[in-house]
Every structure is written in C-alpha cells, then in structure tokens.
C-alpha cells in the first residue's frame, strides 16, 4: 500500500518570500500539493506524485539557490506513519 502514496517533503521558507514559493508551486500543474504546517517556523509540507519528483526537485533547487527556500528535506510520508488511511 505504501507505493500508492506520494513522496513527502518538508521545507523551510524565507518568511518574506513565502507568497512567491506558494505561487511557483501552484503555477506548476499537478506538481505537488503544498501547505504550511508550522506558521511560526515557516515549515511547509509537499506531497509530490512519484512521476513529478524530478521536476519538483528542479523547481525546489532553483528556489533554494535563490533564497526562497532555506532548506528542504525528503521524509517519510506522515500519512503512512500516522495511519491516516
């Protein structure tokens, strides 16, 4: 069942540029679902379809290199870990 889930990433955004990060990811069709999970720490989570991971990482790398993201990390999908389904 685990192979049915998206890849899961967490990133820390530059607070002043969070609006830009949201706009970039929402402008890319079917790239990911993103949302803020910790407003105080500027932590966002991304659910990335397996066939879009390469493109997602290219976009994320650009955002990292230009200071929009401060860090990004691939983690175990929290929906699997927390038995949400």
PDB file of N, CA, C and O in Angstrom:
ATOM      1  N   UNK A   1       0.822  -1.196   0.000  1.00  0.00           N
ATOM      2  CA  UNK A   1       0.000   0.000   0.000  1.00  0.00           C
ATOM      3  C   UNK A   1       0.869   1.265   0.000  1.00  0.00           C
ATOM      4  O   UNK A   1       0.467   2.290  -0.550  1.00  0.00           O
ATOM      5  N   UNK A   2       2.035   1.197   0.602  1.00  0.00           N
ATOM      6  CA  UNK A   2       2.914   2.354   0.692  1.00  0.00           C
ATOM      7  C   UNK A   2       3.266   2.926  -0.678  1.00  0.00           C
ATOM      8  O   UNK A   2       3.473   4.133  -0.804  1.00  0.00           O
ATOM      9  N   UNK A   3       3.337   2.086  -1.696  1.00  0.00           N
ATOM     10  CA  UNK A   3       3.712   2.567  -3.025  1.00  0.00           C
ATOM     11  C   UNK A   3       2.610   3.390  -3.695  1.00  0.00           C
ATOM     12  O   UNK A   3       2.831   3.956  -4.765  1.00  0.00           O
ATOM     13  N   UNK A   4       1.435   3.462  -3.084  1.00  0.00           N
ATOM     14  CA  UNK A   4       0.349   4.269  -3.633  1.00  0.00           C
ATOM     15  C   UNK A   4       0.421   5.727  -3.190  1.00  0.00           C
ATOM     16  O   UNK A   4      -0.296   6.576  -3.721  1.00  0.00           O
ATOM     17  N   UNK A   5       1.272   6.014  -2.232  1.00  0.00           N
ATOM     18  CA  UNK A   5       1.354   7.349  -1.666  1.00  0.00           C
ATOM     19  C   UNK A   5       2.373   8.216  -2.396  1.00  0.00           C
ATOM     20  O   UNK A   5       3.305   7.716  -3.025  1.00  0.00           O
ATOM     21  N   UNK A   6       2.174   9.511  -2.296  1.00  0.00           N
ATOM     22  CA  UNK A   6       3.124  10.479  -2.855  1.00  0.00           C
ATOM     23  C   UNK A   6       4.396  10.516  -2.019  1.00  0.00           C
ATOM     24  O   UNK A   6       4.418  10.063  -0.874  1.00  0.00           O
ATOM     25  N   UNK A   7       5.450  11.060  -2.607  1.00  0.00           N
ATOM     26  CA  UNK A   7       6.646  11.366  -1.836  1.00  0.00           C
ATOM     27  C   UNK A   7       6.318  12.558  -0.950  1.00  0.00           C
ATOM     28  O   UNK A   7       5.440  13.361  -1.267  1.00  0.00           O
ATOM     29  N   UNK A   8       7.024  12.661   0.150  1.00  0.00           N
ATOM     30  CA  UNK A   8       6.737  13.698   1.133  1.00  0.00           C
ATOM     31  C   UNK A   8       7.998  14.504   1.413  1.00  0.00           C
ATOM     32  O   UNK A   8       9.055  13.941   1.701  1.00  0.00           O
ATOM     33  N   UNK A   9       7.880  15.814   1.327  1.00  0.00           N
ATOM     34  CA  UNK A   9       8.990  16.721   1.596  1.00  0.00           C
ATOM     35  C   UNK A   9       8.540  17.786   2.581  1.00  0.00           C
ATOM     36  O   UNK A   9       7.368  18.161   2.618  1.00  0.00           O
ATOM     37  N   UNK A  10       9.487  18.268   3.380  1.00  0.00           N
ATOM     38  CA  UNK A  10       9.254  19.442   4.216  1.00  0.00           C
ATOM     39  C   UNK A  10      10.324  20.469   3.890  1.00  0.00           C
ATOM     40  O   UNK A  10      11.485  20.131   3.661  1.00  0.00           O
ATOM     41  N   UNK A  11       9.914  21.726   3.872  1.00  0.00           N
ATOM     42  CA  UNK A  11      10.844  22.811   3.563  1.00  0.00           C
ATOM     43  C   UNK A  11      10.603  23.979   4.502  1.00  0.00           C
ATOM     44  O   UNK A  11       9.494  24.200   4.987  1.00  0.00           O
ATOM     45  N   UNK A  12      11.676  24.718   4.744  1.00  0.00           N
ATOM     46  CA  UNK A  12      11.580  25.961   5.496  1.00  0.00           C
ATOM     47  C   UNK A  12      11.682  27.082   4.475  1.00  0.00           C
ATOM     48  O   UNK A  12      12.596  27.109   3.652  1.00  0.00           O
ATOM     49  N   UNK A  13      10.738  28.001   4.539  1.00  0.00           N
ATOM     50  CA  UNK A  13      10.707  29.099   3.577  1.00  0.00           C
ATOM     51  C   UNK A  13      11.259  30.381   4.198  1.00  0.00           C
ATOM     52  O   UNK A  13      11.295  30.545   5.417  1.00  0.00           O
ATOM     53  N   UNK A  14      11.677  31.261   3.335  1.00  0.00           N
ATOM     54  CA  UNK A  14      12.033  32.620   3.734  1.00  0.00           C
ATOM     55  C   UNK A  14      10.707  33.343   3.951  1.00  0.00           C
ATOM     56  O   UNK A  14       9.926  33.501   3.013  1.00  0.00           O
ATOM     57  N   UNK A  15      10.453  33.780   5.176  1.00  0.00           N
ATOM     58  CA  UNK A  15       9.136  34.341   5.534  1.00  0.00           C
ATOM     59  C   UNK A  15       8.669  35.434   4.569  1.00  0.00           C
ATOM     60  O   UNK A  15       7.501  35.454   4.180  1.00  0.00           O
ATOM     61  N   UNK A  16       9.548  36.322   4.191  1.00  0.00           N
ATOM     62  CA  UNK A  16       9.159  37.427   3.324  1.00  0.00           C
ATOM     63  C   UNK A  16       8.841  36.976   1.902  1.00  0.00           C
ATOM     64  O   UNK A  16       8.203  37.706   1.143  1.00  0.00           O
ATOM     65  N   UNK A  17       9.281  35.787   1.545  1.00  0.00           N
ATOM     66  CA  UNK A  17       9.093  35.321   0.169  1.00  0.00           C
ATOM     67  C   UNK A  17       8.198  34.092   0.067  1.00  0.00           C
ATOM     68  O   UNK A  17       8.145  33.434  -0.972  1.00  0.00           O
ATOM     69  N   UNK A  18       7.498  33.793   1.151  1.00  0.00           N
ATOM     70  CA  UNK A  18       6.612  32.623   1.156  1.00  0.00           C
ATOM     71  C   UNK A  18       5.543  32.728   0.076  1.00  0.00           C
ATOM     72  O   UNK A  18       5.201  31.729  -0.557  1.00  0.00           O
ATOM     73  N   UNK A  19       5.022  33.913  -0.138  1.00  0.00           N
ATOM     74  CA  UNK A  19       3.994  34.114  -1.165  1.00  0.00           C
ATOM     75  C   UNK A  19       4.514  33.685  -2.536  1.00  0.00           C
ATOM     76  O   UNK A  19       3.764  33.136  -3.343  1.00  0.00           O
ATOM     77  N   UNK A  20       5.798  33.935  -2.799  1.00  0.00           N
ATOM     78  CA  UNK A  20       6.382  33.574  -4.089  1.00  0.00           C
ATOM     79  C   UNK A  20       6.500  32.061  -4.217  1.00  0.00           C
ATOM     80  O   UNK A  20       6.205  31.498  -5.271  1.00  0.00           O
ATOM     81  N   UNK A  21       6.933  31.401  -3.143  1.00  0.00           N
ATOM     82  CA  UNK A  21       7.058  29.938  -3.144  1.00  0.00           C
ATOM     83  C   UNK A  21       5.693  29.310  -3.433  1.00  0.00           C
ATOM     84  O   UNK A  21       5.586  28.421  -4.278  1.00  0.00           O
ATOM     85  N   UNK A  22       4.661  29.766  -2.741  1.00  0.00           N
ATOM     86  CA  UNK A  22       3.306  29.253  -2.992  1.00  0.00           C
ATOM     87  C   UNK A  22       2.898  29.453  -4.440  1.00  0.00           C
ATOM     88  O   UNK A  22       2.371  28.539  -5.073  1.00  0.00           O
ATOM     89  N   UNK A  23       3.139  30.641  -4.961  1.00  0.00           N
ATOM     90  CA  UNK A  23       2.764  30.943  -6.342  1.00  0.00           C
ATOM     91  C   UNK A  23       3.482  30.067  -7.351  1.00  0.00           C
ATOM     92  O   UNK A  23       2.877  29.612  -8.321  1.00  0.00           O
ATOM     93  N   UNK A  24       4.764  29.827  -7.132  1.00  0.00           N
ATOM     94  CA  UNK A  24       5.534  28.991  -8.062  1.00  0.00           C
ATOM     95  C   UNK A  24       4.975  27.573  -8.086  1.00  0.00           C
ATOM     96  O   UNK A  24       4.733  27.025  -9.162  1.00  0.00           O
ATOM     97  N   UNK A  25       4.769  26.979  -6.930  1.00  0.00           N
ATOM     98  CA  UNK A  25       4.286  25.594  -6.901  1.00  0.00           C
ATOM     99  C   UNK A  25       2.848  25.474  -7.390  1.00  0.00           C
ATOM    100  O   UNK A  25       2.490  24.472  -8.010  1.00  0.00           O
ATOM    101  N   UNK A  26       2.037  26.460  -7.126  1.00  0.00           N
ATOM    102  CA  UNK A  26       0.647  26.405  -7.606  1.00  0.00           C
ATOM    103  C   UNK A  26       0.550  26.670  -9.107  1.00  0.00           C
ATOM    104  O   UNK A  26      -0.435  26.292  -9.740  1.00  0.00           O
ATOM    105  N   UNK A  27       1.549  27.306  -9.669  1.00  0.00           N
ATOM    106  CA  UNK A  27       1.568  27.584 -11.102  1.00  0.00           C
ATOM    107  C   UNK A  27       1.981  26.360 -11.930  1.00  0.00           C
ATOM    108  O   UNK A  27       1.742  26.320 -13.136  1.00  0.00           O
ATOM    109  N   UNK A  28       2.586  25.384 -11.297  1.00  0.00           N
ATOM    110  CA  UNK A  28       3.040  24.164 -11.984  1.00  0.00           C
ATOM    111  C   UNK A  28       1.953  23.095 -11.866  1.00  0.00           C
ATOM    112  O   UNK A  28       1.753  22.551 -10.780  1.00  0.00           O
ATOM    113  N   UNK A  29       1.248  22.781 -12.954  1.00  0.00           N
ATOM    114  CA  UNK A  29       0.125  21.839 -12.872  1.00  0.00           C
ATOM    115  C   UNK A  29       0.561  20.456 -12.409  1.00  0.00           C
ATOM    116  O   UNK A  29       1.535  19.893 -12.908  1.00  0.00           O
ATOM    117  N   UNK A  30      -0.180  19.919 -11.443  1.00  0.00           N
ATOM    118  CA  UNK A  30      -0.005  18.558 -10.936  1.00  0.00           C
ATOM    119  C   UNK A  30       1.367  18.290 -10.325  1.00  0.00           C
ATOM    120  O   UNK A  30       1.758  17.131 -10.182  1.00  0.00           O
ATOM    121  N   UNK A  31       2.103  19.335  -9.962  1.00  0.00           N
ATOM    122  CA  UNK A  31       3.451  19.153  -9.430  1.00  0.00           C
ATOM    123  C   UNK A  31       3.423  18.674  -7.988  1.00  0.00           C
ATOM    124  O   UNK A  31       4.158  17.757  -7.624  1.00  0.00           O
ATOM    125  N   UNK A  32       2.583  19.286  -7.166  1.00  0.00           N
ATOM    126  CA  UNK A  32       2.539  18.888  -5.763  1.00  0.00           C
ATOM    127  C   UNK A  32       1.327  19.531  -5.094  1.00  0.00           C
ATOM    128  O   UNK A  32       0.656  20.398  -5.653  1.00  0.00           O
ATOM    129  N   UNK A  33       1.087  19.074  -3.896  1.00  0.00           N
ATOM    130  CA  UNK A  33       0.143  19.740  -3.009  1.00  0.00           C
ATOM    131  C   UNK A  33       0.999  20.295  -1.881  1.00  0.00           C
ATOM    132  O   UNK A  33       1.771  19.557  -1.268  1.00  0.00           O
ATOM    133  N   UNK A  34       0.870  21.577  -1.605  1.00  0.00           N
ATOM    134  CA  UNK A  34       1.699  22.188  -0.569  1.00  0.00           C
ATOM    135  C   UNK A  34       0.805  22.874   0.443  1.00  0.00           C
ATOM    136  O   UNK A  34      -0.285  23.351   0.129  1.00  0.00           O
ATOM    137  N   UNK A  35       1.306  22.908   1.675  1.00  0.00           N
ATOM    138  CA  UNK A  35       0.595  23.644   2.721  1.00  0.00           C
ATOM    139  C   UNK A  35       1.542  23.939   3.867  1.00  0.00           C
ATOM    140  O   UNK A  35       2.541  23.244   4.057  1.00  0.00           O
ATOM    141  N   UNK A  36       1.227  24.958   4.616  1.00  0.00           N
ATOM    142  CA  UNK A  36       2.018  25.342   5.776  1.00  0.00           C
ATOM    143  C   UNK A  36       1.601  24.470   6.954  1.00  0.00           C
ATOM    144  O   UNK A  36       0.413  24.351   7.254  1.00  0.00           O
ATOM    145  N   UNK A  37       2.583  23.857   7.623  1.00  0.00           N
ATOM    146  CA  UNK A  37       2.246  23.047   8.805  1.00  0.00           C
ATOM    147  C   UNK A  37       2.733  23.685  10.106  1.00  0.00           C
ATOM    148  O   UNK A  37       2.342  23.259  11.192  1.00  0.00           O
ATOM    149  N   UNK A  38       3.581  24.699   9.996  1.00  0.00           N
ATOM    150  CA  UNK A  38       4.051  25.421  11.185  1.00  0.00           C
ATOM    151  C   UNK A  38       4.318  26.868  10.786  1.00  0.00           C
ATOM    152  O   UNK A  38       5.375  27.198  10.247  1.00  0.00           O
ATOM    153  N   UNK A  39       3.340  27.719  11.063  1.00  0.00           N
ATOM    154  CA  UNK A  39       3.413  29.116  10.632  1.00  0.00           C
ATOM    155  C   UNK A  39       4.562  29.865  11.303  1.00  0.00           C
ATOM    156  O   UNK A  39       5.221  30.682  10.661  1.00  0.00           O
ATOM    157  N   UNK A  40       4.807  29.603  12.564  1.00  0.00           N
ATOM    158  CA  UNK A  40       5.869  30.317  13.287  1.00  0.00           C
ATOM    159  C   UNK A  40       7.255  29.964  12.764  1.00  0.00           C
ATOM    160  O   UNK A  40       8.140  30.818  12.703  1.00  0.00           O
ATOM    161  N   UNK A  41       7.439  28.700  12.387  1.00  0.00           N
ATOM    162  CA  UNK A  41       8.756  28.247  11.908  1.00  0.00           C
ATOM    163  C   UNK A  41       8.843  28.257  10.380  1.00  0.00           C
ATOM    164  O   UNK A  41       9.875  27.879   9.825  1.00  0.00           O
ATOM    165  N   UNK A  42       7.780  28.681   9.693  1.00  0.00           N
ATOM    166  CA  UNK A  42       7.739  28.727   8.218  1.00  0.00           C
ATOM    167  C   UNK A  42       7.999  27.363   7.585  1.00  0.00           C
ATOM    168  O   UNK A  42       8.715  27.273   6.588  1.00  0.00           O
ATOM    169  N   UNK A  43       7.435  26.317   8.142  1.00  0.00           N
ATOM    170  CA  UNK A  43       7.627  24.965   7.603  1.00  0.00           C
ATOM    171  C   UNK A  43       6.436  24.605   6.727  1.00  0.00           C
ATOM    172  O   UNK A  43       5.280  24.673   7.143  1.00  0.00           O
ATOM    173  N   UNK A  44       6.764  24.223   5.508  1.00  0.00           N
ATOM    174  CA  UNK A  44       5.766  23.776   4.553  1.00  0.00           C
ATOM    175  C   UNK A  44       5.953  22.291   4.286  1.00  0.00           C
ATOM    176  O   UNK A  44       7.060  21.761   4.383  1.00  0.00           O
ATOM    177  N   UNK A  45       4.847  21.628   3.947  1.00  0.00           N
ATOM    178  CA  UNK A  45       4.943  20.232   3.530  1.00  0.00           C
ATOM    179  C   UNK A  45       4.467  20.137   2.089  1.00  0.00           C
ATOM    180  O   UNK A  45       3.612  20.898   1.636  1.00  0.00           O
ATOM    181  N   UNK A  46       5.050  19.178   1.389  1.00  0.00           N
ATOM    182  CA  UNK A  46       4.736  18.967  -0.028  1.00  0.00           C
ATOM    183  C   UNK A  46       4.470  17.489  -0.260  1.00  0.00           C
ATOM    184  O   UNK A  46       5.268  16.638   0.130  1.00  0.00           O
ATOM    185  N   UNK A  47       3.354  17.191  -0.893  1.00  0.00           N
ATOM    186  CA  UNK A  47       3.040  15.847  -1.324  1.00  0.00           C
ATOM    187  C   UNK A  47       3.267  15.813  -2.834  1.00  0.00           C
ATOM    188  O   UNK A  47       2.581  16.502  -3.589  1.00  0.00           O
ATOM    189  N   UNK A  48       4.236  15.005  -3.265  1.00  0.00           N
ATOM    190  CA  UNK A  48       4.713  15.030  -4.643  1.00  0.00           C
ATOM    191  C   UNK A  48       4.445  13.674  -5.311  1.00  0.00           C
ATOM    192  O   UNK A  48       4.944  12.653  -4.837  1.00  0.00           O
ATOM    193  N   UNK A  49       3.668  13.645  -6.402  1.00  0.00           N
ATOM    194  CA  UNK A  49       3.478  12.380  -7.127  1.00  0.00           C
ATOM    195  C   UNK A  49       4.823  11.825  -7.602  1.00  0.00           C
ATOM    196  O   UNK A  49       5.730  12.575  -7.960  1.00  0.00           O
ATOM    197  N   UNK A  50       4.925  10.516  -7.596  1.00  0.00           N
ATOM    198  CA  UNK A  50       6.189   9.861  -7.949  1.00  0.00           C
ATOM    199  C   UNK A  50       6.726  10.299  -9.313  1.00  0.00           C
ATOM    200  O   UNK A  50       7.929  10.507  -9.464  1.00  0.00           O
ATOM    201  N   UNK A  51       5.856  10.438 -10.294  1.00  0.00           N
ATOM    202  CA  UNK A  51       6.313  10.800 -11.637  1.00  0.00           C
ATOM    203  C   UNK A  51       6.639  12.292 -11.781  1.00  0.00           C
ATOM    204  O   UNK A  51       7.099  12.723 -12.838  1.00  0.00           O
ATOM    205  N   UNK A  52       6.405  13.074 -10.735  1.00  0.00           N
ATOM    206  CA  UNK A  52       6.713  14.509 -10.777  1.00  0.00           C
ATOM    207  C   UNK A  52       7.896  14.878  -9.875  1.00  0.00           C
ATOM    208  O   UNK A  52       8.258  16.050  -9.771  1.00  0.00           O
ATOM    209  N   UNK A  53       8.494  13.882  -9.227  1.00  0.00           N
ATOM    210  CA  UNK A  53       9.554  14.184  -8.258  1.00  0.00           C
ATOM    211  C   UNK A  53      10.739  14.911  -8.896  1.00  0.00           C
ATOM    212  O   UNK A  53      11.252  15.870  -8.319  1.00  0.00           O
ATOM    213  N   UNK A  54      11.175  14.476 -10.057  1.00  0.00           N
ATOM    214  CA  UNK A  54      12.323  15.099 -10.706  1.00  0.00           C
ATOM    215  C   UNK A  54      12.064  16.579 -10.989  1.00  0.00           C
ATOM    216  O   UNK A  54      12.913  17.427 -10.712  1.00  0.00           O
ATOM    217  N   UNK A  55      10.905  16.881 -11.534  1.00  0.00           N
ATOM    218  CA  UNK A  55      10.554  18.276 -11.832  1.00  0.00           C
ATOM    219  C   UNK A  55      10.424  19.080 -10.529  1.00  0.00           C
ATOM    220  O   UNK A  55      10.882  20.220 -10.448  1.00  0.00           O
ATOM    221  N   UNK A  56       9.806  18.485  -9.530  1.00  0.00           N
ATOM    222  CA  UNK A  56       9.672  19.141  -8.231  1.00  0.00           C
ATOM    223  C   UNK A  56      11.047  19.514  -7.678  1.00  0.00           C
ATOM    224  O   UNK A  56      11.247  20.634  -7.209  1.00  0.00           O
ATOM    225  N   UNK A  57      11.988  18.580  -7.732  1.00  0.00           N
ATOM    226  CA  UNK A  57      13.329  18.834  -7.204  1.00  0.00           C
ATOM    227  C   UNK A  57      14.056  19.924  -7.997  1.00  0.00           C
ATOM    228  O   UNK A  57      14.824  20.698  -7.424  1.00  0.00           O
ATOM    229  N   UNK A  58      13.821  19.987  -9.297  1.00  0.00           N
ATOM    230  CA  UNK A  58      14.411  21.069 -10.105  1.00  0.00           C
ATOM    231  C   UNK A  58      13.887  22.436  -9.663  1.00  0.00           C
ATOM    232  O   UNK A  58      14.652  23.388  -9.513  1.00  0.00           O
ATOM    233  N   UNK A  59      12.588  22.516  -9.459  1.00  0.00           N
ATOM    234  CA  UNK A  59      11.981  23.775  -9.015  1.00  0.00           C
ATOM    235  C   UNK A  59      12.478  24.115  -7.612  1.00  0.00           C
ATOM    236  O   UNK A  59      12.841  25.260  -7.343  1.00  0.00           O
ATOM    237  N   UNK A  60      12.495  23.126  -6.717  1.00  0.00           N
ATOM    238  CA  UNK A  60      12.951  23.352  -5.345  1.00  0.00           C
ATOM    239  C   UNK A  60      14.411  23.800  -5.312  1.00  0.00           C
ATOM    240  O   UNK A  60      14.777  24.668  -4.519  1.00  0.00           O
ATOM    241  N   UNK A  61      15.239  23.217  -6.162  1.00  0.00           N
ATOM    242  CA  UNK A  61      16.655  23.601  -6.213  1.00  0.00           C
ATOM    243  C   UNK A  61      16.801  25.062  -6.639  1.00  0.00           C
ATOM    244  O   UNK A  61      17.617  25.794  -6.079  1.00  0.00           O
ATOM    245  N   UNK A  62      16.028  25.478  -7.610  1.00  0.00           N
ATOM    246  CA  UNK A  62      16.050  26.877  -8.035  1.00  0.00           C
ATOM    247  C   UNK A  62      15.669  27.788  -6.864  1.00  0.00           C
ATOM    248  O   UNK A  62      16.319  28.804  -6.615  1.00  0.00           O
ATOM    249  N   UNK A  63      14.604  27.407  -6.149  1.00  0.00           N
ATOM    250  CA  UNK A  63      14.146  28.226  -5.025  1.00  0.00           C
ATOM    251  C   UNK A  63      15.177  28.264  -3.898  1.00  0.00           C
ATOM    252  O   UNK A  63      15.338  29.289  -3.237  1.00  0.00           O
ATOM    253  N   UNK A  64      15.866  27.161  -3.683  1.00  0.00           N
ATOM    254  CA  UNK A  64      16.953  27.127  -2.688  1.00  0.00           C
ATOM    255  C   UNK A  64      18.103  28.047  -3.085  1.00  0.00           C
ATOM    256  O   UNK A  64      18.579  28.853  -2.286  1.00  0.00           O
ATOM    257  N   UNK A  65      18.533  27.913  -4.320  1.00  0.00           N
ATOM    258  CA  UNK A  65      19.673  28.701  -4.810  1.00  0.00           C
ATOM    259  C   UNK A  65      19.400  30.203  -4.785  1.00  0.00           C
ATOM    260  O   UNK A  65      20.332  31.001  -4.692  1.00  0.00           O
ATOM    261  N   UNK A  66      18.144  30.584  -4.865  1.00  0.00           N
ATOM    262  CA  UNK A  66      17.792  31.999  -4.912  1.00  0.00           C
ATOM    263  C   UNK A  66      17.210  32.530  -3.598  1.00  0.00           C
ATOM    264  O   UNK A  66      16.683  33.642  -3.557  1.00  0.00           O
ATOM    265  N   UNK A  67      17.305  31.743  -2.534  1.00  0.00           N
ATOM    266  CA  UNK A  67      16.927  32.203  -1.205  1.00  0.00           C
ATOM    267  C   UNK A  67      15.455  32.185  -0.868  1.00  0.00           C
ATOM    268  O   UNK A  67      15.058  32.721   0.167  1.00  0.00           O
ATOM    269  N   UNK A  68      14.640  31.590  -1.702  1.00  0.00           N
ATOM    270  CA  UNK A  68      13.209  31.495  -1.399  1.00  0.00           C
ATOM    271  C   UNK A  68      12.934  30.377  -0.403  1.00  0.00           C
ATOM    272  O   UNK A  68      12.084  30.514   0.478  1.00  0.00           O
ATOM    273  N   UNK A  69      13.656  29.270  -0.546  1.00  0.00           N
ATOM    274  CA  UNK A  69      13.625  28.183   0.432  1.00  0.00           C
ATOM    275  C   UNK A  69      14.943  28.212   1.185  1.00  0.00           C
ATOM    276  O   UNK A  69      15.998  28.459   0.601  1.00  0.00           O
ATOM    277  N   UNK A  70      14.877  27.958   2.488  1.00  0.00           N
ATOM    278  CA  UNK A  70      16.090  27.908   3.291  1.00  0.00           C
ATOM    279  C   UNK A  70      16.612  26.480   3.403  1.00  0.00           C
ATOM    280  O   UNK A  70      17.816  26.262   3.534  1.00  0.00           O
ATOM    281  N   UNK A  71      15.703  25.512   3.351  1.00  0.00           N
ATOM    282  CA  UNK A  71      16.089  24.099   3.369  1.00  0.00           C
ATOM    283  C   UNK A  71      14.922  23.263   2.858  1.00  0.00           C
ATOM    284  O   UNK A  71      13.773  23.705   2.858  1.00  0.00           O
ATOM    285  N   UNK A  72      15.239  22.056   2.427  1.00  0.00           N
ATOM    286  CA  UNK A  72      14.213  21.103   2.006  1.00  0.00           C
ATOM    287  C   UNK A  72      14.713  19.708   2.339  1.00  0.00           C
ATOM    288  O   UNK A  72      15.900  19.412   2.201  1.00  0.00           O
ATOM    289  N   UNK A  73      13.801  18.857   2.777  1.00  0.00           N
ATOM    290  CA  UNK A  73      14.180  17.517   3.212  1.00  0.00           C
ATOM    291  C   UNK A  73      13.084  16.521   2.846  1.00  0.00           C
ATOM    292  O   UNK A  73      11.901  16.769   3.077  1.00  0.00           O
ATOM    293  N   UNK A  74      13.492  15.400   2.277  1.00  0.00           N
ATOM    294  CA  UNK A  74      12.560  14.321   2.000  1.00  0.00           C
ATOM    295  C   UNK A  74      12.386  13.512   3.275  1.00  0.00           C
ATOM    296  O   UNK A  74      13.363  13.161   3.937  1.00  0.00           O
ATOM    297  N   UNK A  75      11.136  13.219   3.616  1.00  0.00           N
ATOM    298  CA  UNK A  75      10.829  12.479   4.834  1.00  0.00           C
ATOM    299  C   UNK A  75       9.835  11.370   4.524  1.00  0.00           C
ATOM    300  O   UNK A  75       9.282  11.287   3.427  1.00  0.00           O
ATOM    301  N   UNK A  76       9.628  10.533   5.513  1.00  0.00           N
ATOM    302  CA  UNK A  76       8.600   9.512   5.380  1.00  0.00           C
ATOM    303  C   UNK A  76       7.247  10.214   5.342  1.00  0.00           C
ATOM    304  O   UNK A  76       6.990  11.124   6.130  1.00  0.00           O
ATOM    305  N   UNK A  77       6.389   9.789   4.429  1.00  0.00           N
ATOM    306  CA  UNK A  77       5.064  10.392   4.297  1.00  0.00           C
ATOM    307  C   UNK A  77       4.323  10.260   5.624  1.00  0.00           C
ATOM    308  O   UNK A  77       4.105   9.150   6.110  1.00  0.00           O
ATOM    309  N   UNK A  78       3.943  11.376   6.200  1.00  0.00           N
ATOM    310  CA  UNK A  78       3.314  11.365   7.518  1.00  0.00           C
ATOM    311  C   UNK A  78       1.944  10.691   7.511  1.00  0.00           C
ATOM    312  O   UNK A  78       1.467  10.249   8.556  1.00  0.00           O
ATOM    313  N   UNK A  79       1.313  10.610   6.353  1.00  0.00           N
ATOM    314  CA  UNK A  79       0.025   9.928   6.276  1.00  0.00           C
ATOM    315  C   UNK A  79       0.188   8.421   6.464  1.00  0.00           C
ATOM    316  O   UNK A  79      -0.695   7.765   7.016  1.00  0.00           O
ATOM    317  N   UNK A  80       1.287   7.884   6.017  1.00  0.00           N
ATOM    318  CA  UNK A  80       1.589   6.462   6.227  1.00  0.00           C
ATOM    319  C   UNK A  80       1.973   6.245   7.681  1.00  0.00           C
ATOM    320  O   UNK A  80       1.474   5.337   8.345  1.00  0.00           O
ATOM    321  N   UNK A  81       2.871   7.098   8.160  1.00  0.00           N
ATOM    322  CA  UNK A  81       3.420   6.975   9.511  1.00  0.00           C
ATOM    323  C   UNK A  81       2.326   7.088  10.578  1.00  0.00           C
ATOM    324  O   UNK A  81       2.374   6.383  11.586  1.00  0.00           O
ATOM    325  N   UNK A  82       1.362   7.949  10.369  1.00  0.00           N
ATOM    326  CA  UNK A  82       0.313   8.177  11.371  1.00  0.00           C
ATOM    327  C   UNK A  82      -0.944   7.338  11.136  1.00  0.00           C
ATOM    328  O   UNK A  82      -1.964   7.546  11.792  1.00  0.00           O
ATOM    329  N   UNK A  83      -0.869   6.399  10.208  1.00  0.00           N
ATOM    330  CA  UNK A  83      -2.007   5.514   9.923  1.00  0.00           C
ATOM    331  C   UNK A  83      -3.287   6.283   9.629  1.00  0.00           C
ATOM    332  O   UNK A  83      -4.353   5.943  10.144  1.00  0.00           O
ATOM    333  N   UNK A  84      -3.183   7.318   8.803  1.00  0.00           N
ATOM    334  CA  UNK A  84      -4.323   8.159   8.480  1.00  0.00           C
ATOM    335  C   UNK A  84      -5.338   7.411   7.617  1.00  0.00           C
ATOM    336  O   UNK A  84      -6.543   7.640   7.729  1.00  0.00           O
ATOM    337  N   UNK A  85      -4.854   6.524   6.763  1.00  0.00           N
ATOM    338  CA  UNK A  85      -5.779   5.800   5.873  1.00  0.00           C
ATOM    339  C   UNK A  85      -6.157   4.459   6.414  1.00  0.00           C
ATOM    340  O   UNK A  85      -6.925   3.733   5.783  1.00  0.00           O
TER     341      UNK A  85
END
